[in-house]
Amino acid sequence: MSRAARSCPAVAGLLLALVMAVLAMAGAASAHEVRPAYLQIDQIGHSRFSVLWRTPLFSGIRLPVVVRYSDGIKQVTQPSERELSDSIVERSMIEAPDGLPGQRISFVGLQATITDVMVRVKLEDGTASTTLVRPSQPWMDIQARQSSLEVMKVFVLSGIEHILFGFDHLLFVAALMLIVRRWGMLLKTVTAFTVAHSITLTCATLGWITLASGPVEIMIAFSIVLVGAEIIRMERGGTSLAIEWPWIVAFFFGLLHGFGFAGALADFGLPQGDIPLALFSFNVGVELGQLMFIASLLLVVHLVRRVIEIPRSAIVTAAYAIGIISAFWCIERLHSTFL
């Protein structure tokens, strides 16, 4: 069996590159992630509530989901609509004479999509709740109070979902696995990436450091291009910082990726009374999702190695595929940010 066939990171990178190519063609407009819809309800009087309903745009098409309230909630004003680059925002007012707890909110059409809805409800006494509504159950019953365990569950699941749909983050991890050929160094490199993006995720979420999301997303895509180029350099016998000390490069670019995670967490909205718990839970979810991804790749590699032999040229092919996809994301994000 060849050296390339014995290198599980090489096979993993090849398989993922092929998958990413299909995903990029199928959903280029949402290359970074599948963003959730967002419903925010704030109490502004004894029985009146302001409503913000944000639905994402996919390739310029609005998510076909409509909010429907139970009979105990009345629409007071017609929604005022504003279109943004990636979503449509509606603002309106509702009235609930008997209060919101115990009322049901349904999302008609959600079951026909792959998008979740993040719902934030804040009452006049400061009580707030955050709920993730999924297509499998497109409704929610508003609770008077949300437990810490429920908050943790929502944000752990959100973190897992974000990383598993964050194709650029996954592609970066796969590219690192193509460079690293030793298990000890792979563990060190993945750990460095985890520590780095945990630092910037925390700092950005707490408002200690802020960066514009557009340039950050461009640099994330560019980081994958650079790692792809380093894979080719290594296969040609060259050396560099990324090849000799990949954990340093993983740490540096992990700082950038952390700002990307923070942008997603901001979209979800943090419960003001449980910010530390929500931040911790989201970060745990991201790490669990990342470990699930790596474990899945290694399992596929183990199975593939038992039946086929991978030629050495497959590594270079995978590197070019990674570079092409990430370069396309760079151009797409440059266009959406500056044009």
N, C-alpha and C positions, 0 to 999 in steps of 0.2 A: 504494500500500500504506500502511496506517495506521501511526501511530507505535507502537501496541501490537504490531502485527505485526512491526515492525522490531526490537522489543525481545526479544532471545532470552531474557533472564532471565524475562520475563513468561510466555512460552510454557512455559518449563521449569517454573516454579512451578505453572502450571495443570495441566500433565500430571502432575507429581508429586503434587499435591494429590488428584487423582482416584485415582491409584494408592494413595495412603496411605489414602484413605477405604475402599477395598476391603479393604486389609490390616488396618485397624483393626477393621472389622466381622468379619473372618474370624478374627483372633487377638488380641483385645483383651487377653487375660490375659498375652500375651507381647509387649506392644507395644514394650518396650524392646529385646529381643533374644531369640534362641533360645539358651538357656544349654546348655552341654554337660553330659553326665554326667561323673562324676569318679571314678577309681579310684586309690587310694593304697595302695602296698604297702611296708612298712618291715620290714627284717630286725631281729629282736629276740633271736635266738639263732643257734646253729650252723646249724640247718635250719628254724627257725620264723620266721614272718612275720605281722605284724598287718596287717589289711586294712580299709580304709575305702572303702565303695562308696556314692556319692551319686547318686541318680537324680532329675532335675527333675520337678516337677509342672506339667502344662499344663491349666488350667481344673479343677484338683483331681484330675486323672487322672494316675496314675503312668506314667512312660515304660516301655513293655513290652519291656524289655531284661534279659536274664539273663546273668550272668558264668559262663563255663564254663572250667575249667582242663584242661590236658593230663594224661595218665596219670601223669606224674612229680610232680604236685602233689596233695596230699590235704587235704581239709577237716577241721580238727581240732575246731573248735567251730561250733555253729549260729549264724547271724547274730542279733545283737541289733539291733532296729529302733527308730528314733526318727523321728517325723514333724515336719518344720519347716514354715514357711509356704510355702516354694517348692520343697521337695524332701524326699526320704526318705533318711535316712542309716542304713546298715547297717555294723556292726562285727563282725569275725570273726577267726579265726586259721587259717592254713594251714601245711602242712609240705611241704618240698621236700628230701628226703634227698640228692639229687644237685645241689642248688642251683637257683636260678631261671634263670640264663643258659642259653639254648637251649630253654626251655620256651615253650609257646604259650598265650595267653589269648584266648578267643573271646567275642564278645558276641552271643548268640543273640537275634534279633529286631531288631538294629540296622539291618539292611539294609532294613527296612520303615519306617524313620523318616527324618527330615531332620536328626537330631541327631548330633553327634560325641561321642566319649569322650576325655577327656584322662586319660592314664595316667602316674602318677609312681611310679617304683620306686627305692627307696633301700636299698643294701646295707650290711652291717656295716662295711665298710672306708671308708664315706663316699661311695662311687661312687653317683651318681644319674643317672637318665635320665627324660626327658619325651617322650611320644609322643602324637600326635593320631591316633586311630583313626576312620576315616570309614565311612559306611554302604556305600560301594562295595567296601570290604575290611574286614569286621567282625572282624578278629583282628589280633594282633600277636605277634611272636616277641621274647622278652626278650633284650636284648643285654648283654654284660658291661660295655661302656663305650660312651658316646655321644659322637660327635665334635662339635666346635663348629659345624661346618657343619650337622649334623642338628638341633642346638638352634636355630640361626638359622632353618632351614627351618620348623620346627614353629611358632615364634612369629611369623614373618612371615605365614604362612598364617592363624594364629589372629587376628592383627590385621586382616587383610583381611576375614576372615569376620565378625569382630565389627562392623566399621563397616558392612558391607553388609547385615547383619541388624539393625543399630542404627537402627531406623526413625526414632526421635526425633532422633538426630544428623543423619541425612540430611535430615529435614524442616526442621531449623534451617538447614542449608546452603542448601537450596532457597529458604527464605524470605528469606535474605540476598541471594540472586541476584535475587529479585523487587524488592528495594529498590534494589540497585545497578544502574545503567543504563550505566555506562561501564567499558570493559574494564580500564583502568588501576586504577580504584578497586576493581573486582572482585578483581583480583590482590592488591591491598593488603589487602582485607578477608579473603579466604580465608587469606592468609599470617598475618594477626594471629590468626585463629581457630586455626590450626595451631600457632603459637608458644605461645599461651596454654594450650591443652590439653596440649601436650608438657611444659610446666613443671609443671603440677599432677599429671599422670600420673607424672612422675618423682618429685616430692616425696612423693606419697601412697604410691607403691610402695616407696620406700626408708624409709618410716615417719617422715619429717620432719614431715608434716602429716596428720592424720587427721580425717575427717568421717564422720558416720553416713550410711549409704547411702540410707536412706529419705528424709530431707529433701533430699539432693542430687538424687535422682531427681525429686522434686516440683518443685524449682527449675528443673531442666532442662526439664521440660514447660512450666512457667510462662514460661520464657524464650522459647519458641516462640510462646506466646499473645501476649506483648508485641511480638514482631517482626511478627506478623500484624496487630496493631492499628496498628503504625507504617506498614504498607503501605497500609492504608485511609486513615490520616491524610495520607499523601503524595498519594494519588489525589484527595483533597478539597482539595488546595492548601496543606495545612499543612506545618510544618517542625518539626524536633526534632533532638536530638543524633544519634539513630539514622539520620535521613535525611541530615543534613549530614556527619556523620563516622561512617559505619557501621563502619569498622574498629575504632573505640574500643569500640563496643558488642559487636562480634564478639570482641574480645580479652577483655572482661570476662566475657561468658557462656562463652567458650572455657575459662576457668579452671574453671567449674562442670562443663562437659562432660568435662574432663580427669579429674575425680574419678569420673565415671561410667565412663570407660575403665579407671581403676585398679581399680574394683570387679570388672570383668570379668577383668582380669589376675590379681587375687587368686583368683578362682574357678578359673583355670587352674592355679595353683600354680607358683611359680618354682623352678628348679633352684638350690640353694644355692651350688653352685660356679660358676654362670654367670649370676648375677643381672644384671650390667651388660649382657652380651650378649643375654640374653632380653628385658630391658627395651628395649634399643635396637631389637631385631628386631621386637618387638610394635609399637613406635611407628612403625617403617618400614612395617609392614603396614597400620596404620591410615591413614597418609598415602597409601600406594598405593591403598588402597580408596577413600579420599575423592577422589583424582584420577580414578580409574576412574569413579566416580559422576558427577563434574562433566563429564568428557569424554563420557560416555554421554548426559547431558542435552543438551549442546551439539550432539552429533551428531543427536539426535532433533529439536532445534530447527531445525537446518540443513535437515533433510529436510521438516519440517512447513511451514517458510516457503516452500518451493518450490511447495506445492500449495494452501494455504489462507490466508485472511486472518483474523486473530484480532481480535475487537472489543475496544474499550477496557474494557468491563465485565468482560471475562474476568479482569483483574487483581484487581478487587475480589472476584469470585467465588472465585478461588484463595485470597485472603487469608481470607475467611470459612471456607472449607473447612479451611485450615490451623489457624485459631483453634478451630474446633469439635473437630477431632481432638485437638489438644494440650490443650484444656480437659477433654476426656474423660479423657485420660491423667492430668491433675492430680487429678481427682476419684478416679479409680481408685487412684492412688498414695497419696493422702491416706487413703483407706479402708484400704488394706492396711498402711499405716504406723502409724496411730493408733487403728484400731478392731479 
